[in-house]
Amino acid sequence: MNTVVISFIADDKPGLVNLISTTVSQHDGNWLESSLSHLAGKFAGVVVVQISAEKAEALIGSLKALSDKGIRLNAEIASSGATEVEYRAATLDLIGHDKPGIVRDISNTLAQMGVNLAKLTTEITPGSMSSELLFKAQGQLQIPTTTDIHDLQDAIERLASDLMVDIEIE
C-alpha cells in the first residue's frame, strides 16, 4: 500500500470535497485524514489517502485532471524511508497584539531548537476590552526527546518578551 498526500486550493463552492473524494473512491483509495478550511473566499486542504501501489499513479493523474474544474492540486506519494525521531508531544498557545512577523519568529525559534511544528491554527480576533486586534495561535509541537526542555522554555520566554505576547507550552 502507498500513502498519497494531496494538497489543493480552489474558489470556494459546493461540491469540491465531493469531487476529490469521488475521485479517490473511483481508484479504490481510502481517505485517512484531512485538514480542510475556508479562508478568504478560497477552500484549501490537505488529504492523506491510502491506496494500492498499482493504482497510486492513476489516482494522481485523475486528481490533477480536476484542474479543469478549477481545483489547483498537488499529489505526491509519501516516502516511507523517513528517519524516525522520538518526540514528546506538547501544545503551544499564544495570544498578543497583532503585528507582522509573529509566525516567522515563533517558527524560527522552534526550528533552531529542533522542534517540529506539526499543526498550527491562527486567527485574528478583536480584543475584549479594546478595538485592537489580537493574534491567537494554537499549535501541536513534536519536541525531540534529546531537546533540553528548560532550554526550549528559556528560548520561548525570551521570544514572548521580545514579541510582547503570552506563549505557553504544555
Phi and psi in degrees as GROMACS dihedral restraints (atoms count N, CA, C in turn):
[ dihedral_restraints ]
;  ai    aj    ak    al  type     phi  dphi    fc
    3     4     5     6     1  -112.8    20    10
    4     5     6     7     1   155.4    20    10
    6     7     8     9     1  -110.3    20    10
    7     8     9    10     1   128.1    20    10
    9    10    11    12     1  -113.7    20    10
   10    11    12    13     1   130.2    20    10
   12    13    14    15     1  -104.5    20    10
   13    14    15    16     1   125.5    20    10
   15    16    17    18     1  -116.6    20    10
   16    17    18    19     1   129.6    20    10
   18    19    20    21     1  -122.2    20    10
   19    20    21    22     1   144.2    20    10
   21    22    23    24     1  -151.8    20    10
   22    23    24    25     1   160.7    20    10
   24    25    26    27     1  -149.6    20    10
   25    26    27    28     1   144.0    20    10
   27    28    29    30     1  -158.0    20    10
   28    29    30    31     1   162.8    20    10
   30    31    32    33     1   -61.0    20    10
   31    32    33    34     1   135.6    20    10
   33    34    35    36     1   -69.1    20    10
   34    35    36    37     1   127.8    20    10
   36    37    38    39     1  -161.4    20    10
   37    38    39    40     1   155.9    20    10
   39    40    41    42     1   -60.0    20    10
   40    41    42    43     1   142.8    20    10
   42    43    44    45     1    99.4    20    10
   43    44    45    46     1    -5.7    20    10
   45    46    47    48     1   -63.3    20    10
   46    47    48    49     1   -46.9    20    10
   48    49    50    51     1   -64.2    20    10
   49    50    51    52     1   -37.5    20    10
   51    52    53    54     1   -61.1    20    10
   52    53    54    55     1   -43.0    20    10
   54    55    56    57     1   -59.3    20    10
   55    56    57    58     1   -45.5    20    10
   57    58    59    60     1   -70.7    20    10
   58    59    60    61     1   -45.8    20    10
   60    61    62    63     1   -66.5    20    10
   61    62    63    64     1   -34.8    20    10
   63    64    65    66     1   -65.5    20    10
   64    65    66    67     1   -41.9    20    10
   66    67    68    69     1   -62.2    20    10
   67    68    69    70     1   -43.3    20    10
   69    70    71    72     1   -60.6    20    10
   70    71    72    73     1   -47.0    20    10
   72    73    74    75     1   -63.1    20    10
   73    74    75    76     1   -38.6    20    10
   75    76    77    78     1   -62.4    20    10
   76    77    78    79     1   -21.0    20    10
   78    79    80    81     1  -105.5    20    10
   79    80    81    82     1    15.3    20    10
   81    82    83    84     1    61.3    20    10
   82    83    84    85     1    32.5    20    10
   84    85    86    87     1   -85.8    20    10
   85    86    87    88     1   157.3    20    10
   87    88    89    90     1  -116.4    20    10
   88    89    90    91     1   115.0    20    10
   90    91    92    93     1   -70.8    20    10
   91    92    93    94     1   109.7    20    10
   93    94    95    96     1   -90.9    20    10
   94    95    96    97     1   -52.1    20    10
   96    97    98    99     1  -153.6    20    10
   97    98    99   100     1   160.1    20    10
   99   100   101   102     1  -159.8    20    10
  100   101   102   103     1   160.4    20    10
  102   103   104   105     1  -136.0    20    10
  103   104   105   106     1   114.9    20    10
  105   106   107   108     1  -125.4    20    10
  106   107   108   109     1   139.3    20    10
  108   109   110   111     1  -147.8    20    10
  109   110   111   112     1   145.5    20    10
  111   112   113   114     1   -94.9    20    10
  112   113   114   115     1   120.6    20    10
  114   115   116   117     1  -140.6    20    10
  115   116   117   118     1   122.2    20    10
  117   118   119   120     1    51.6    20    10
  118   119   120   121     1    43.8    20    10
  120   121   122   123     1    80.1    20    10
  121   122   123   124     1     0.4    20    10
  123   124   125   126     1  -110.8    20    10
  124   125   126   127     1   159.3    20    10
  126   127   128   129     1  -121.8    20    10
  127   128   129   130     1   124.4    20    10
  129   130   131   132     1  -131.7    20    10
  130   131   132   133     1   155.1    20    10
  132   133   134   135     1  -166.2    20    10
  133   134   135   136     1   166.2    20    10
  135   136   137   138     1  -130.7    20    10
  136   137   138   139     1   132.2    20    10
  138   139   140   141     1  -130.4    20    10
  139   140   141   142     1   140.2    20    10
  141   142   143   144     1  -112.0    20    10
  142   143   144   145     1   126.4    20    10
  144   145   146   147     1  -124.7    20    10
  145   146   147   148     1   139.9    20    10
  147   148   149   150     1  -104.3    20    10
  148   149   150   151     1   135.6    20    10
  150   151   152   153     1  -153.1    20    10
  151   152   153   154     1   154.6    20    10
  153   154   155   156     1   -64.7    20    10
  154   155   156   157     1   149.6    20    10
  156   157   158   159     1   -59.0    20    10
  157   158   159   160     1   -34.9    20    10
  159   160   161   162     1   -68.4    20    10
  160   161   162   163     1   -24.6    20    10
  162   163   164   165     1  -104.9    20    10
  163   164   165   166     1    -4.0    20    10
  165   166   167   168     1   -62.8    20    10
  166   167   168   169     1   -48.4    20    10
  168   169   170   171     1   -65.9    20    10
  169   170   171   172     1   -36.9    20    10
  171   172   173   174     1   -65.0    20    10
  172   173   174   175     1   -40.1    20    10
  174   175   176   177     1   -61.3    20    10
  175   176   177   178     1   -46.9    20    10
  177   178   179   180     1   -59.2    20    10
  178   179   180   181     1   -43.7    20    10
  180   181   182   183     1   -61.5    20    10
  181   182   183   184     1   -44.0    20    10
  183   184   185   186     1   -66.7    20    10
  184   185   186   187     1   -37.9    20    10
  186   187   188   189     1   -64.2    20    10
  187   188   189   190     1   -43.0    20    10
  189   190   191   192     1   -66.3    20    10
  190   191   192   193     1   -26.9    20    10
  192   193   194   195     1   -68.0    20    10
  193   194   195   196     1   -14.3    20    10
  195   196   197   198     1   -68.9    20    10
  196   197   198   199     1    -5.0    20    10
  198   199   200   201     1   -60.5    20    10
  199   200   201   202     1   -26.5    20    10
  201   202   203   204     1   -62.6    20    10
  202   203   204   205     1   -21.2    20    10
  204   205   206   207     1   -99.6    20    10
  205   206   207   208     1    10.3    20    10
  207   208   209   210     1    87.5    20    10
  208   209   210   211     1    13.0    20    10
  210   211   212   213     1  -100.7    20    10
  211   212   213   214     1   118.6    20    10
  213   214   215   216     1   -89.9    20    10
  214   215   216   217     1   120.8    20    10
  216   217   218   219     1  -138.8    20    10
  217   218   219   220     1   144.5    20    10
  219   220   221   222     1  -128.2    20    10
  220   221   222   223     1   137.8    20    10
  222   223   224   225     1  -138.5    20    10
  223   224   225   226     1   133.8    20    10
  225   226   227   228     1  -139.4    20    10
  226   227   228   229     1   147.0    20    10
  228   229   230   231     1   -78.0    20    10
  229   230   231   232     1   127.2    20    10
  231   232   233   234     1   -73.4    20    10
  232   233   234   235     1   139.3    20    10
  234   235   236   237     1   -79.2    20    10
  235   236   237   238     1   143.0    20    10
  237   238   239   240     1  -101.7    20    10
  238   239   240   241     1     2.3    20    10
  240   241   242   243     1   -94.5    20    10
  241   242   243   244     1    20.7    20    10
  243   244   245   246     1   -67.8    20    10
  244   245   246   247     1   141.7    20    10
  246   247   248   249     1   -72.2    20    10
  247   248   249   250     1   130.1    20    10
  249   250   251   252     1   -82.3    20    10
  250   251   252   253     1   126.7    20    10
  252   253   254   255     1  -115.5    20    10
  253   254   255   256     1   138.3    20    10
  255   256   257   258     1   -81.8    20    10
  256   257   258   259     1   128.1    20    10
  258   259   260   261     1  -120.9    20    10
  259   260   261   262     1   156.5    20    10
  261   262   263   264     1  -114.9    20    10
  262   263   264   265     1   140.3    20    10
  264   265   266   267     1   -83.8    20    10
  265   266   267   268     1   147.1    20    10
  267   268   269   270     1  -150.7    20    10
  268   269   270   271     1   161.1    20    10
  270   271   272   273     1  -114.6    20    10
  271   272   273   274     1   149.4    20    10
  273   274   275   276     1  -118.5    20    10
  274   275   276   277     1   130.9    20    10
  276   277   278   279     1  -126.2    20    10
  277   278   279   280     1   131.1    20    10
  279   280   281   282     1  -135.7    20    10
  280   281   282   283     1   140.8    20    10
  282   283   284   285     1  -148.1    20    10
  283   284   285   286     1   138.1    20    10
  285   286   287   288     1  -177.3    20    10
  286   287   288   289     1   173.0    20    10
  288   289   290   291     1   -63.8    20    10
  289   290   291   292     1   137.9    20    10
  291   292   293   294     1   -68.6    20    10
  292   293   294   295     1   137.4    20    10
  294   295   296   297     1  -161.6    20    10
  295   296   297   298     1   154.8    20    10
  297   298   299   300     1   -63.5    20    10
  298   299   300   301     1   143.7    20    10
  300   301   302   303     1    98.8    20    10
  301   302   303   304     1    -1.5    20    10
  303   304   305   306     1   -63.0    20    10
  304   305   306   307     1   -50.3    20    10
  306   307   308   309     1   -63.8    20    10
  307   308   309   310     1   -40.8    20    10
  309   310   311   312     1   -58.4    20    10
  310   311   312   313     1   -47.5    20    10
  312   313   314   315     1   -68.0    20    10
  313   314   315   316     1   -40.0    20    10
  315   316   317   318     1   -65.5    20    10
  316   317   318   319     1   -49.6    20    10
  318   319   320   321     1   -64.0    20    10
  319   320   321   322     1   -33.6    20    10
  321   322   323   324     1   -65.3    20    10
  322   323   324   325     1   -47.1    20    10
  324   325   326   327     1   -62.3    20    10
  325   326   327   328     1   -44.5    20    10
  327   328   329   330     1   -63.1    20    10
  328   329   330   331     1   -43.5    20    10
  330   331   332   333     1   -62.9    20    10
  331   332   333   334     1   -41.0    20    10
  333   334   335   336     1   -61.8    20    10
  334   335   336   337     1   -28.5    20    10
  336   337   338   339     1   -91.2    20    10
  337   338   339   340     1     1.9    20    10
  339   340   341   342     1    78.3    20    10
  340   341   342   343     1    15.6    20    10
  342   343   344   345     1   -89.0    20    10
  343   344   345   346     1   132.9    20    10
  345   346   347   348     1   -91.6    20    10
  346   347   348   349     1   128.0    20    10
  348   349   350   351     1   -90.0    20    10
  349   350   351   352     1    95.8    20    10
  351   352   353   354     1   -75.6    20    10
  352   353   354   355     1   -31.3    20    10
  354   355   356   357     1  -153.9    20    10
  355   356   357   358     1   142.1    20    10
  357   358   359   360     1  -143.4    20    10
  358   359   360   361     1   129.5    20    10
  360   361   362   363     1  -123.5    20    10
  361   362   363   364     1   129.7    20    10
  363   364   365   366     1  -129.3    20    10
  364   365   366   367     1   155.9    20    10
  366   367   368   369     1  -157.5    20    10
  367   368   369   370     1   158.4    20    10
  369   370   371   372     1  -110.9    20    10
  370   371   372   373     1   128.3    20    10
  372   373   374   375     1  -133.6    20    10
  373   374   375   376     1   151.7    20    10
  375   376   377   378     1   -71.1    20    10
  376   377   378   379     1   143.3    20    10
  378   379   380   381     1   -65.6    20    10
  379   380   381   382     1   147.5    20    10
  381   382   383   384     1   -71.3    20    10
  382   383   384   385     1   -29.2    20    10
  384   385   386   387     1  -106.5    20    10
  385   386   387   388     1    -5.9    20    10
  387   388   389   390     1  -146.1    20    10
  388   389   390   391     1   175.4    20    10
  390   391   392   393     1   -91.8    20    10
  391   392   393   394     1     3.2    20    10
  393   394   395   396     1   -68.9    20    10
  394   395   396   397     1   144.9    20    10
  396   397   398   399     1   -83.9    20    10
  397   398   399   400     1   137.5    20    10
  399   400   401   402     1  -108.2    20    10
  400   401   402   403     1   140.2    20    10
  402   403   404   405     1   -99.0    20    10
  403   404   405   406     1   126.2    20    10
  405   406   407   408     1  -121.2    20    10
  406   407   408   409     1   139.4    20    10
  408   409   410   411     1  -139.1    20    10
  409   410   411   412     1   140.3    20    10
  411   412   413   414     1  -130.1    20    10
  412   413   414   415     1   135.2    20    10
  414   415   416   417     1  -140.3    20    10
  415   416   417   418     1   158.8    20    10
  417   418   419   420     1  -109.6    20    10
  418   419   420   421     1   124.4    20    10
  420   421   422   423     1  -108.4    20    10
  421   422   423   424     1   149.1    20    10
  423   424   425   426     1  -119.1    20    10
  424   425   426   427     1   108.3    20    10
  426   427   428   429     1  -100.5    20    10
  427   428   429   430     1   119.7    20    10
  429   430   431   432     1   -57.0    20    10
  430   431   432   433     1   141.1    20    10
  432   433   434   435     1   -62.7    20    10
  433   434   435   436     1   -18.0    20    10
  435   436   437   438     1   -83.0    20    10
  436   437   438   439     1   -10.7    20    10
  438   439   440   441     1   -79.6    20    10
  439   440   441   442     1   130.4    20    10
  441   442   443   444     1   -72.4    20    10
  442   443   444   445     1   116.5    20    10
  444   445   446   447     1   -64.1    20    10
  445   446   447   448     1   -31.3    20    10
  447   448   449   450     1   -69.8    20    10
  448   449   450   451     1   -39.6    20    10
  450   451   452   453     1   -63.7    20    10
  451   452   453   454     1   -40.8    20    10
  453   454   455   456     1   -63.5    20    10
  454   455   456   457     1   -45.6    20    10
  456   457   458   459     1   -61.3    20    10
  457   458   459   460     1   -41.7    20    10
  459   460   461   462     1   -61.5    20    10
  460   461   462   463     1   -43.5    20    10
  462   463   464   465     1   -63.8    20    10
  463   464   465   466     1   -40.7    20    10
  465   466   467   468     1   -67.5    20    10
  466   467   468   469     1   -40.0    20    10
  468   469   470   471     1   -65.0    20    10
  469   470   471   472     1   -40.3    20    10
  471   472   473   474     1   -62.4    20    10
  472   473   474   475     1   -43.4    20    10
  474   475   476   477     1   -63.0    20    10
  475   476   477   478     1   -44.8    20    10
  477   478   479   480     1   -59.3    20    10
  478   479   480   481     1   -40.3    20    10
  480   481   482   483     1   -66.2    20    10
  481   482   483   484     1   -44.9    20    10
  483   484   485   486     1   -62.5    20    10
  484   485   486   487     1   -42.0    20    10
  486   487   488   489     1   -84.3    20    10
  487   488   489   490     1   -12.6    20    10
  489   490   491   492     1    57.4    20    10
  490   491   492   493     1    51.5    20    10
  492   493   494   495     1  -131.5    20    10
  493   494   495   496     1   165.2    20    10
  495   496   497   498     1   -99.4    20    10
  496   497   498   499     1   126.2    20    10
  498   499   500   501     1  -127.7    20    10
  499   500   501   502     1   131.1    20    10
  501   502   503   504     1  -125.9    20    10
  502   503   504   505     1   137.1    20    10
  504   505   506   507     1  -121.3    20    10
  505   506   507   508     1   124.0    20    10
